Structure formats: structure tokens, C-alpha cells
Amino acid sequence: MRNLKRVLLGIFILLLVLAILAFVLENQQSVSLLFLGWAGPQMPVALVMVITLLIGMVIGPLLSWFVARTFGASRKRLV
């Protein structure tokens, strides 16, 4: 049973890597983003998506931590 779980996990990771590789290879067109008058450099679409994902993965937990800290401090004052 343990070996079956390892094999299934290995297959899942392999399929995930293949899907990411296909996404990167299919999105090689260069784009330049324009935001509030600021034009970014020309980058492949896949790189823009990966950078956006990484920024979201950093901002999400930071906002969650900030909100929890803010409401935790206000809750302590009420008690």
C-alpha cells in the first residue's frame, strides 16, 4: 500500500511538471504590460504568469497575517 501511494504521488508530480512545461512552451509570445501609464518590459506570457503567481503567493499570506493580527489586537481590547 505504501509503494502504491509513492507511485501515485510520482505520477501526479510527473503530470504536473509536464503540464507546466506544456504551458511554458505554448506561451512564448512576448507581451508588454501597461498599468497606469507605466509600460513594463517585453517578456514571455508564461514568465508574466509565473511572476504574478509568486507575487500572489507572497501577498496573500502577508494580508492574512496582517488581518489576523489587527483583529486579534482589537479582540484583546474588548475582553
N, CA and C atoms as a LAMMPS dump frame, in Angstrom:
ITEM: TIMESTEP
0
ITEM: NUMBER OF ATOMS
237
ITEM: BOX BOUNDS ff ff ff
-5.0000000000000000e+02 5.0000000000000000e+02
-5.0000000000000000e+02 5.0000000000000000e+02
-5.0000000000000000e+02 5.0000000000000000e+02
ITEM: ATOMS id mol type element x y z
1 1 1 N 0.815 -1.188 0
2 1 2 C 0 0 0
3 1 3 C 0.862 1.255 0
4 2 1 N 1.95 1.185 0.757
5 2 2 C 2.849 2.333 0.836
6 2 3 C 3.503 2.62 -0.513
7 3 1 N 3.899 1.548 -1.212
8 3 2 C 4.519 1.712 -2.522
9 3 3 C 3.528 2.255 -3.54
10 4 1 N 2.257 1.869 -3.434
11 4 2 C 1.235 2.372 -4.342
12 4 3 C 1.062 3.881 -4.18
13 5 1 N 1.085 4.35 -2.937
14 5 2 C 0.974 5.79 -2.683
15 5 3 C 2.163 6.541 -3.287
16 6 1 N 3.336 5.969 -3.149
17 6 2 C 4.54 6.601 -3.718
18 6 3 C 4.47 6.658 -5.235
19 7 1 N 4.017 5.578 -5.842
20 7 2 C 3.903 5.537 -7.302
21 7 3 C 2.874 6.559 -7.781
22 8 1 N 1.714 6.612 -7.107
23 8 2 C 0.682 7.583 -7.491
24 8 3 C 1.169 9.011 -7.298
25 9 1 N 1.887 9.279 -6.22
26 9 2 C 2.452 10.609 -5.997
27 9 3 C 3.466 10.949 -7.083
28 10 1 N 4.301 9.997 -7.451
29 10 2 C 5.277 10.209 -8.515
30 10 3 C 4.609 10.501 -9.851
31 11 1 N 3.551 9.771 -10.156
32 11 2 C 2.815 10.006 -11.409
33 11 3 C 2.162 11.378 -11.382
34 12 1 N 1.575 11.756 -10.246
35 12 2 C 0.947 13.072 -10.131
36 12 3 C 1.964 14.191 -10.332
37 13 1 N 3.131 14.072 -9.699
38 13 2 C 4.175 15.094 -9.841
39 13 3 C 4.662 15.149 -11.279
40 14 1 N 4.829 14.015 -11.917
41 14 2 C 5.26 13.971 -13.311
42 14 3 C 4.232 14.649 -14.222
43 15 1 N 2.95 14.366 -14.015
44 15 2 C 1.908 15.011 -14.82
45 15 3 C 1.866 16.515 -14.579
46 16 1 N 2.069 16.939 -13.334
47 16 2 C 2.094 18.365 -13.02
48 16 3 C 3.265 19.066 -13.716
49 17 1 N 4.429 18.445 -13.686
50 17 2 C 5.606 19.013 -14.356
51 17 3 C 5.378 19.076 -15.864
52 18 1 N 4.787 18.046 -16.441
53 18 2 C 4.508 18.048 -17.876
54 18 3 C 3.495 19.128 -18.253
55 19 1 N 2.485 19.345 -17.409
56 19 2 C 1.506 20.397 -17.674
57 19 3 C 2.149 21.768 -17.606
58 20 1 N 3.022 21.993 -16.627
59 20 2 C 3.722 23.279 -16.515
60 20 3 C 4.643 23.484 -17.71
61 21 1 N 5.351 22.443 -18.106
62 21 2 C 6.239 22.54 -19.269
63 21 3 C 5.456 22.856 -20.533
64 22 1 N 4.313 22.211 -20.726
65 22 2 C 3.474 22.491 -21.898
66 22 3 C 2.981 23.929 -21.876
67 23 1 N 2.592 24.431 -20.693
68 23 2 C 2.138 25.809 -20.571
69 23 3 C 3.245 26.785 -20.957
70 24 1 N 4.432 26.539 -20.457
71 24 2 C 5.564 27.436 -20.75
72 24 3 C 5.915 27.4 -22.232
73 25 1 N 5.937 26.212 -22.832
74 25 2 C 6.3 26.098 -24.238
75 25 3 C 5.241 26.678 -25.165
76 26 1 N 3.978 26.649 -24.761
77 26 2 C 2.896 27.178 -25.597
78 26 3 C 2.731 28.686 -25.471
79 27 1 N 3.34 29.302 -24.469
80 27 2 C 3.14 30.729 -24.222
81 27 3 C 4.459 31.486 -24.29
82 28 1 N 5.105 31.424 -25.423
83 28 2 C 6.386 32.089 -25.615
84 28 3 C 6.253 33.463 -26.269
85 29 1 N 5.027 33.892 -26.579
86 29 2 C 4.833 35.193 -27.213
87 29 3 C 5.232 36.294 -26.217
88 30 1 N 5.903 37.303 -26.716
89 30 2 C 6.3 38.411 -25.856
90 30 3 C 5.164 39.412 -25.736
91 31 1 N 4.975 39.893 -24.518
92 31 2 C 3.954 40.906 -24.259
93 31 3 C 4.579 41.999 -23.405
94 32 1 N 3.99 43.174 -23.486
95 32 2 C 4.386 44.285 -22.642
96 32 3 C 3.136 44.76 -21.922
97 33 1 N 3.18 44.753 -20.611
98 33 2 C 2.02 45.159 -19.832
99 33 3 C 2.029 46.666 -19.622
100 34 1 N 0.845 47.265 -19.662
101 34 2 C 0.677 48.697 -19.438
102 34 3 C -0.241 48.875 -18.241
103 35 1 N 0.239 49.555 -17.19
104 35 2 C -0.544 49.756 -15.976
105 35 3 C -0.334 51.172 -15.472
106 36 1 N -1.396 51.951 -15.463
107 36 2 C -1.378 53.338 -15.005
108 36 3 C -0.29 54.164 -15.701
109 37 1 N -0.135 53.958 -16.977
110 37 2 C 0.836 54.716 -17.755
111 37 3 C 2.244 54.156 -17.728
112 38 1 N 2.485 53.151 -16.909
113 38 2 C 3.8 52.542 -16.843
114 38 3 C 3.821 51.309 -17.729
115 39 1 N 4.761 51.282 -18.666
116 39 2 C 4.885 50.14 -19.576
117 39 3 C 6.027 49.247 -19.104
118 40 1 N 5.718 47.979 -18.924
119 40 2 C 6.73 47.027 -18.493
120 40 3 C 7.568 46.547 -19.665
121 41 1 N 8.65 45.856 -19.375
122 41 2 C 9.492 45.314 -20.444
123 41 3 C 8.8 44.168 -21.172
124 42 1 N 9.264 43.868 -22.363
125 42 2 C 8.722 42.742 -23.129
126 42 3 C 9.181 41.44 -22.475
127 43 1 N 8.212 40.589 -22.121
128 43 2 C 8.502 39.295 -21.505
129 43 3 C 7.545 38.256 -22.075
130 44 1 N 7.937 36.989 -22.061
131 44 2 C 7.004 35.941 -22.489
132 44 3 C 5.796 35.874 -21.545
133 45 1 N 4.653 35.47 -22.084
134 45 2 C 3.419 35.383 -21.301
135 45 3 C 3.608 34.444 -20.108
136 46 1 N 4.284 33.329 -20.3
137 46 2 C 4.476 32.361 -19.223
138 46 3 C 5.253 32.987 -18.065
139 47 1 N 6.25 33.794 -18.365
140 47 2 C 7.037 34.445 -17.319
141 47 3 C 6.186 35.449 -16.549
142 48 1 N 5.345 36.191 -17.251
143 48 2 C 4.441 37.135 -16.591
144 48 3 C 3.513 36.382 -15.646
145 49 1 N 2.983 35.254 -16.085
146 49 2 C 2.07 34.471 -15.259
147 49 3 C 2.78 33.907 -14.021
148 50 1 N 3.997 33.413 -14.183
149 50 2 C 4.736 32.857 -13.051
150 50 3 C 5.075 33.95 -12.047
151 51 1 N 5.499 35.108 -12.516
152 51 2 C 5.804 36.229 -11.623
153 51 3 C 4.549 36.659 -10.867
154 52 1 N 3.418 36.732 -11.568
155 52 2 C 2.157 37.103 -10.932
156 52 3 C 1.775 36.08 -9.86
157 53 1 N 1.943 34.801 -10.158
158 53 2 C 1.644 33.748 -9.193
159 53 3 C 2.516 33.887 -7.949
160 54 1 N 3.803 34.11 -8.134
161 54 2 C 4.718 34.234 -6.998
162 54 3 C 4.391 35.459 -6.146
163 55 1 N 4.065 36.575 -6.781
164 55 2 C 3.681 37.776 -6.03
165 55 3 C 2.415 37.511 -5.226
166 56 1 N 1.451 36.834 -5.82
167 56 2 C 0.223 36.491 -5.106
168 56 3 C 0.477 35.554 -3.941
169 57 1 N 1.422 34.634 -4.104
170 57 2 C 1.747 33.707 -3.03
171 57 3 C 2.437 34.405 -1.86
172 58 1 N 3.046 35.542 -2.106
173 58 2 C 3.664 36.324 -1.031
174 58 3 C 2.644 37.264 -0.402
175 59 1 N 1.861 37.961 -1.215
176 59 2 C 0.913 38.953 -0.714
177 59 3 C -0.228 38.294 0.066
178 60 1 N -0.737 37.165 -0.386
179 60 2 C -1.853 36.5 0.284
180 60 3 C -1.581 36.192 1.748
181 61 1 N -0.515 35.471 2.066
182 61 2 C -0.227 35.195 3.482
183 61 3 C 0.085 36.458 4.286
184 62 1 N 0.738 37.441 3.671
185 62 2 C 1.015 38.683 4.391
186 62 3 C -0.273 39.402 4.767
187 63 1 N -1.231 39.474 3.845
188 63 2 C -2.514 40.104 4.154
189 63 3 C -3.261 39.312 5.212
190 64 1 N -3.222 38.01 5.131
191 64 2 C -3.878 37.16 6.119
192 64 3 C -3.275 37.382 7.503
193 65 1 N -1.971 37.439 7.58
194 65 2 C -1.288 37.68 8.843
195 65 3 C -1.648 39.054 9.399
196 66 1 N -1.678 40.064 8.535
197 66 2 C -1.993 41.422 8.976
198 66 3 C -3.417 41.513 9.506
199 67 1 N -4.375 40.922 8.798
200 67 2 C -5.774 40.955 9.234
201 67 3 C -5.935 40.199 10.549
202 68 1 N -5.322 39.039 10.678
203 68 2 C -5.412 38.263 11.916
204 68 3 C -4.798 39.039 13.076
205 69 1 N -3.711 39.705 12.833
206 69 2 C -3.049 40.485 13.881
207 69 3 C -3.904 41.682 14.288
208 70 1 N -4.499 42.352 13.308
209 70 2 C -5.325 43.521 13.589
210 70 3 C -6.569 43.131 14.379
211 71 1 N -7.269 42.081 13.932
212 71 2 C -8.464 41.67 14.641
213 71 3 C -8.15 41.013 15.965
214 72 1 N -7.007 40.39 16.069
215 72 2 C -6.605 39.8 17.345
216 72 3 C -6.344 40.872 18.385
217 73 1 N -5.712 41.972 17.972
218 73 2 C -5.434 43.069 18.907
219 73 3 C -6.727 43.747 19.327
220 74 1 N -7.677 43.942 18.412
221 74 2 C -8.939 44.579 18.756
222 74 3 C -9.78 43.659 19.651
223 75 1 N -9.676 42.364 19.467
224 75 2 C -10.417 41.414 20.281
225 75 3 C -9.888 41.417 21.713
226 76 1 N -8.582 41.583 21.878
227 76 2 C -7.993 41.618 23.217
228 76 3 C -8.453 42.862 23.974
229 77 1 N -8.616 43.976 23.263
230 77 2 C -9.069 45.217 23.917
231 77 3 C -10.509 45.098 24.378
232 78 1 N -11.336 44.34 23.686
233 78 2 C -12.738 44.207 24.046
234 78 3 C -12.942 43.335 25.282
235 79 1 N -12.026 42.417 25.517
236 79 2 C -12.2 41.48 26.651
237 79 3 C -11.722 42.071 27.925
